[in-house]
Amino acid sequence: MPNPLLLPRRDPAAHPSQVRSIAPDGSPDPTHAEVAARAFEIYQQRGGEHGCDQSDWFRAERELRAARAGIGRARNRRRKEDRADG
């Protein structure tokens, strides 16, 4: 049986670019639209040179996931501290 944490949450009315999946740490993965927007920013920062679309995409995914994981870790740390204080 698949891990329910890795299955995408689907809203039948949602556009595929807006469907989120959940990473193993519980943080939502970036949507297709978010990755596309960040990859385009990277492309523009590189001066608009063609031929690096895959590396731009993978870099965008890594950056967005790392940012979300950092937020998730901070949130989990606060929850543990709150439990310890209570």
Backbone as JSON Lines, residues from 0, in Angstrom:
{"i":0,"aa":"M","n":[0.85,-1.18,0.0],"ca":[0.0,0.0,0.0],"c":[0.89,1.23,0.0]}
{"i":1,"aa":"P","n":[0.57,2.24,-0.83],"ca":[1.4,3.44,-0.89],"c":[1.34,4.25,0.4]}
{"i":2,"aa":"N","n":[2.42,4.94,0.66],"ca":[2.5,5.8,1.83],"c":[1.54,6.98,1.63]}
{"i":3,"aa":"P","n":[0.55,7.17,2.51],"ca":[-0.42,8.27,2.31],"c":[0.22,9.65,2.39]}
{"i":4,"aa":"L","n":[1.38,9.77,3.02],"ca":[2.04,11.06,3.09],"c":[2.59,11.5,1.75]}
{"i":5,"aa":"L","n":[2.84,10.54,0.86],"ca":[3.41,10.86,-0.43],"c":[2.36,11.0,-1.52]}
{"i":6,"aa":"L","n":[1.11,10.69,-1.22],"ca":[0.06,10.8,-2.21],"c":[-0.38,12.25,-2.34]}
{"i":7,"aa":"P","n":[-0.63,12.7,-3.55],"ca":[-1.08,14.09,-3.7],"c":[-2.47,14.28,-3.15]}
{"i":8,"aa":"R","n":[-2.7,15.45,-2.56],"ca":[-4.04,15.82,-2.14],"c":[-4.73,16.37,-3.37]}
{"i":9,"aa":"R","n":[-5.85,15.8,-3.74],"ca":[-6.5,16.21,-4.97],"c":[-7.85,16.85,-4.71]}
{"i":10,"aa":"D","n":[-8.03,17.96,-5.31],"ca":[-9.31,18.63,-5.37],"c":[-9.77,18.45,-6.81]}
{"i":11,"aa":"P","n":[-10.92,17.81,-7.02],"ca":[-11.33,17.54,-8.4],"c":[-11.41,18.8,-9.27]}
{"i":12,"aa":"A","n":[-11.63,19.94,-8.65],"ca":[-11.73,21.17,-9.42],"c":[-10.37,21.84,-9.63]}
{"i":13,"aa":"A","n":[-9.34,21.35,-8.97],"ca":[-8.03,21.99,-9.04],"c":[-7.35,21.7,-10.38]}
{"i":14,"aa":"H","n":[-6.68,22.7,-10.87],"ca":[-5.87,22.53,-12.07],"c":[-4.65,21.7,-11.67]}
{"i":15,"aa":"P","n":[-4.15,20.84,-12.56],"ca":[-3.0,20.0,-12.2],"c":[-1.8,20.78,-11.68]}
{"i":16,"aa":"S","n":[-1.61,22.02,-12.11],"ca":[-0.47,22.79,-11.64],"c":[-0.62,23.22,-10.19]}
{"i":17,"aa":"Q","n":[-1.83,23.09,-9.63],"ca":[-2.08,23.51,-8.27],"c":[-2.15,22.34,-7.28]}
{"i":18,"aa":"V","n":[-1.99,21.1,-7.76],"ca":[-2.06,19.93,-6.9],"c":[-0.78,19.83,-6.09]}
{"i":19,"aa":"R","n":[-0.91,19.65,-4.8],"ca":[0.25,19.53,-3.91],"c":[0.41,18.09,-3.45]}
{"i":20,"aa":"S","n":[1.65,17.68,-3.32],"ca":[1.94,16.42,-2.68],"c":[2.65,16.73,-1.37]}
{"i":21,"aa":"I","n":[2.73,15.75,-0.52],"ca":[3.32,15.95,0.81],"c":[4.66,15.23,0.88]}
{"i":22,"aa":"A","n":[5.68,15.96,1.28],"ca":[7.01,15.38,1.44],"c":[7.05,14.52,2.7]}
{"i":23,"aa":"P","n":[8.04,13.64,2.82],"ca":[8.13,12.77,4.01],"c":[8.19,13.54,5.33]}
{"i":24,"aa":"D","n":[8.72,14.77,5.31],"ca":[8.78,15.53,6.57],"c":[7.47,16.24,6.87]}
{"i":25,"aa":"G","n":[6.45,16.05,6.03],"ca":[5.15,16.63,6.28],"c":[4.94,17.98,5.63]}
{"i":26,"aa":"S","n":[5.98,18.53,5.03],"ca":[5.83,19.83,4.37],"c":[5.31,19.63,2.94]}
{"i":27,"aa":"P","n":[4.49,20.53,2.46],"ca":[3.97,20.38,1.11],"c":[5.05,20.62,0.07]}
{"i":28,"aa":"D","n":[5.08,19.79,-0.96],"ca":[5.99,20.02,-2.08],"c":[5.49,21.23,-2.86]}
{"i":29,"aa":"P","n":[6.39,21.92,-3.54],"ca":[5.95,23.06,-4.35],"c":[5.09,22.58,-5.52]}
{"i":30,"aa":"T","n":[4.17,23.41,-5.95],"ca":[3.33,23.07,-7.09],"c":[4.13,23.23,-8.38]}
{"i":31,"aa":"H","n":[3.59,22.68,-9.45],"ca":[4.21,22.82,-10.76],"c":[4.36,24.3,-11.11]}
{"i":32,"aa":"A","n":[3.33,25.08,-10.83],"ca":[3.36,26.51,-11.14],"c":[4.45,27.24,-10.35]}
{"i":33,"aa":"E","n":[4.64,26.88,-9.09],"ca":[5.67,27.52,-8.28],"c":[7.06,27.19,-8.8]}
{"i":34,"aa":"V","n":[7.27,25.92,-9.16],"ca":[8.57,25.51,-9.69],"c":[8.82,26.21,-11.03]}
{"i":35,"aa":"A","n":[7.8,26.25,-11.87],"ca":[7.95,26.9,-13.18],"c":[8.32,28.37,-13.03]}
{"i":36,"aa":"A","n":[7.67,29.05,-12.1],"ca":[7.96,30.47,-11.88],"c":[9.39,30.67,-11.4]}
{"i":37,"aa":"R","n":[9.84,29.83,-10.46],"ca":[11.21,29.96,-9.95],"c":[12.22,29.58,-11.03]}
{"i":38,"aa":"A","n":[11.94,28.54,-11.81],"ca":[12.85,28.14,-12.89],"c":[12.99,29.27,-13.91]}
{"i":39,"aa":"F","n":[11.9,29.97,-14.18],"ca":[11.96,31.1,-15.12],"c":[12.8,32.23,-14.55]}
{"i":40,"aa":"E","n":[12.69,32.47,-13.24],"ca":[13.52,33.49,-12.6],"c":[15.0,33.13,-12.74]}
{"i":41,"aa":"I","n":[15.32,31.86,-12.53],"ca":[16.71,31.4,-12.66],"c":[17.19,31.59,-14.09]}
{"i":42,"aa":"Y","n":[16.35,31.24,-15.06],"ca":[16.65,31.42,-16.48],"c":[16.95,32.89,-16.78]}
{"i":43,"aa":"Q","n":[16.14,33.78,-16.25],"ca":[16.36,35.21,-16.48],"c":[17.65,35.69,-15.81]}
{"i":44,"aa":"Q","n":[17.94,35.18,-14.61],"ca":[19.16,35.56,-13.91],"c":[20.4,35.11,-14.68]}
{"i":45,"aa":"R","n":[20.28,34.03,-15.41],"ca":[21.4,33.53,-16.21],"c":[21.54,34.3,-17.52]}
{"i":46,"aa":"G","n":[20.69,35.27,-17.76],"ca":[20.77,36.05,-18.98],"c":[19.92,35.52,-20.11]}
{"i":47,"aa":"G","n":[19.03,34.58,-19.81],"ca":[18.13,34.06,-20.83],"c":[18.77,33.11,-21.82]}
{"i":48,"aa":"E","n":[19.91,32.51,-21.47],"ca":[20.55,31.54,-22.36],"c":[19.74,30.26,-22.4]}
{"i":49,"aa":"H","n":[19.53,29.75,-23.59],"ca":[18.78,28.51,-23.76],"c":[19.68,27.3,-23.54]}
{"i":50,"aa":"G","n":[19.04,26.15,-23.27],"ca":[19.78,24.9,-23.16],"c":[19.99,24.39,-21.75]}
{"i":51,"aa":"C","n":[19.53,25.12,-20.76],"ca":[19.72,24.7,-19.36],"c":[18.39,24.55,-18.64]}
{"i":52,"aa":"D","n":[17.33,24.27,-19.39],"ca":[16.0,24.23,-18.79],"c":[15.87,23.17,-17.71]}
{"i":53,"aa":"Q","n":[16.46,21.99,-17.93],"ca":[16.34,20.94,-16.91],"c":[17.1,21.31,-15.64]}
{"i":54,"aa":"S","n":[18.3,21.83,-15.79],"ca":[19.06,22.2,-14.58],"c":[18.37,23.34,-13.85]}
{"i":55,"aa":"D","n":[17.76,24.28,-14.59],"ca":[17.01,25.36,-13.94],"c":[15.83,24.79,-13.16]}
{"i":56,"aa":"W","n":[15.13,23.83,-13.76],"ca":[13.95,23.22,-13.12],"c":[14.36,22.5,-11.84]}
{"i":57,"aa":"F","n":[15.4,21.67,-11.94],"ca":[15.83,20.91,-10.77],"c":[16.36,21.82,-9.67]}
{"i":58,"aa":"R","n":[17.05,22.89,-10.05],"ca":[17.53,23.86,-9.05],"c":[16.34,24.53,-8.37]}
{"i":59,"aa":"A","n":[15.33,24.89,-9.14],"ca":[14.13,25.53,-8.58],"c":[13.45,24.59,-7.59]}
{"i":60,"aa":"E","n":[13.31,23.32,-7.95],"ca":[12.71,22.34,-7.03],"c":[13.51,22.25,-5.74]}
{"i":61,"aa":"R","n":[14.83,22.13,-5.87],"ca":[15.69,22.01,-4.68],"c":[15.54,23.24,-3.78]}
{"i":62,"aa":"E","n":[15.59,24.43,-4.37],"ca":[15.5,25.66,-3.58],"c":[14.16,25.76,-2.85]}
{"i":63,"aa":"L","n":[13.08,25.48,-3.56],"ca":[11.76,25.59,-2.95],"c":[11.57,24.54,-1.86]}
{"i":64,"aa":"R","n":[12.03,23.33,-2.11],"ca":[11.9,22.27,-1.08],"c":[12.76,22.6,0.13]}
{"i":65,"aa":"A","n":[13.97,23.09,-0.09],"ca":[14.85,23.44,1.03],"c":[14.24,24.55,1.87]}
{"i":66,"aa":"A","n":[13.65,25.54,1.22],"ca":[13.01,26.63,1.95],"c":[11.85,26.11,2.79]}
{"i":67,"aa":"R","n":[11.05,25.22,2.21],"ca":[9.91,24.67,2.95],"c":[10.37,23.74,4.07]}
{"i":68,"aa":"A","n":[11.42,22.98,3.83],"ca":[11.92,22.08,4.88],"c":[12.46,22.89,6.05]}
{"i":69,"aa":"G","n":[13.11,23.99,5.77],"ca":[13.61,24.86,6.85],"c":[12.48,25.4,7.68]}
{"i":70,"aa":"I","n":[11.39,25.79,7.03],"ca":[10.22,26.29,7.75],"c":[9.61,25.17,8.57]}
{"i":71,"aa":"G","n":[9.52,23.97,7.99],"ca":[8.96,22.82,8.7],"c":[9.78,22.44,9.91]}
{"i":72,"aa":"R","n":[11.11,22.47,9.78],"ca":[11.98,22.14,10.91],"c":[11.81,23.14,12.04]}
{"i":73,"aa":"A","n":[11.73,24.43,11.69],"ca":[11.55,25.46,12.72],"c":[10.21,25.27,13.43]}
{"i":74,"aa":"R","n":[9.17,24.95,12.66],"ca":[7.84,24.75,13.24],"c":[7.86,23.54,14.19]}
{"i":75,"aa":"N","n":[8.5,22.44,13.78],"ca":[8.58,21.24,14.63],"c":[9.38,21.52,15.89]}
{"i":76,"aa":"R","n":[10.44,22.32,15.78],"ca":[11.26,22.65,16.94],"c":[10.43,23.45,17.95]}
{"i":77,"aa":"R","n":[9.63,24.41,17.45],"ca":[8.78,25.2,18.36],"c":[7.76,24.32,19.05]}
{"i":78,"aa":"R","n":[7.17,23.37,18.32],"ca":[6.18,22.47,18.93],"c":[6.81,21.65,20.05]}
{"i":79,"aa":"K","n":[8.02,21.14,19.81],"ca":[8.71,20.36,20.85],"c":[9.01,21.23,22.07]}
{"i":80,"aa":"E","n":[9.43,22.47,21.84],"ca":[9.71,23.37,22.95],"c":[8.44,23.69,23.73]}
{"i":81,"aa":"D","n":[7.33,23.88,23.01],"ca":[6.06,24.15,23.68],"c":[5.62,22.97,24.55]}
{"i":82,"aa":"R","n":[5.81,21.76,24.06],"ca":[5.46,20.56,24.83],"c":[6.33,20.43,26.06]}
{"i":83,"aa":"A","n":[7.61,20.75,25.92],"ca":[8.54,20.65,27.04],"c":[8.2,21.67,28.13]}
{"i":84,"aa":"D","n":[7.74,22.85,27.71],"ca":[7.38,23.89,28.67],"c":[6.07,23.59,29.38]}
{"i":85,"aa":"G","n":[5.17,22.87,28.71],"ca":[3.82,22.65,29.24],"c":[3.76,21.55,30.19]}
